[in-house]
Amino acid sequence: MISRTMPPETGLLFPVTRRIPLRFLAGCHIVQTPLQRMTGTCLFFLYSSGCTTLVPGMRKADAECLSAKLTHGGKLL
């Protein structure tokens, strides 16, 4: 079964899960500061209709893989 939602989780003390339907996903963006380049992490932004979701502290390799799967070669799924 193929999942039609993207569930990013946030929060340390009170975990929060947001489900973003893939059909409403408008784009994604990877941002790295110099300190994050040293640690191999990044900020991953997901843009959808009505909200922007930030996934902080994601590994750069994981973010690139997820971005490639979501955009499918520059074309959004």
N, C-alpha and C positions, 0 to 999 in steps of 0.2 A: 504494500500500500504506500502510495506517495503522499508525503505530508504537504499540505497546502498552506501551512503557516510557518512563520519564522519566530520561535520563542526565545528572545534574549532574556536572561535572568540578571537581576541586579540586587544589591543590598547585602550587607553582612549580618546585621542583627535581625532584620526582618526581610527575608528574601521575597523579591517581587518578580513575577513572570509576566511579560507582555507578549501577547500573540499578535503578530502582524500578518494578515493574509497576503500571500505572495502576489496576488493579482493587484493589490494596492501599492506594492513596493515601487517607488519611483527611481531610486538609485542608491548607490553606496559610495563611500569615500574613505580612504585610508590616510591618516595624518600621523606623522612621527616628529617628535621633538628631538633635539640632539641627545638628551638623556635617554630617551626611549630607544634611539638607534643603538646606544651602548648596551642596553639591556635586551634588545631584540623584541620589544613590545611596541604597540601602537594604539591609536584611538581609531575605532571603526564606527563610522556614522551610517545609519540607515535612514533614508528619506522615504516617507510614504505620505499619502494624502492626509493632511491634518496633524502630522507629528514628525519630529526628528528624534531618533533614538541613538544614544551614544553608548557604545560598548567599550569601556576603558580597560587598559591592561591586557589586551588580547595579543597573543603571539603574532608576529608579522607574517610568518608562514601560514598560520591558520586563517588570518584575515585575507591574504591573497588567494588562498584556496576557496574560501567562502565567496569572495568577490567574483572570482572566475565562474563559480557555479551559479551564482545569482544573475550575473550579467550575460553568461553564455557567449563569450567572445565579443563583448561590446553591445550585444543586444539583450535587453532585459527580458527575463522569463515571463 
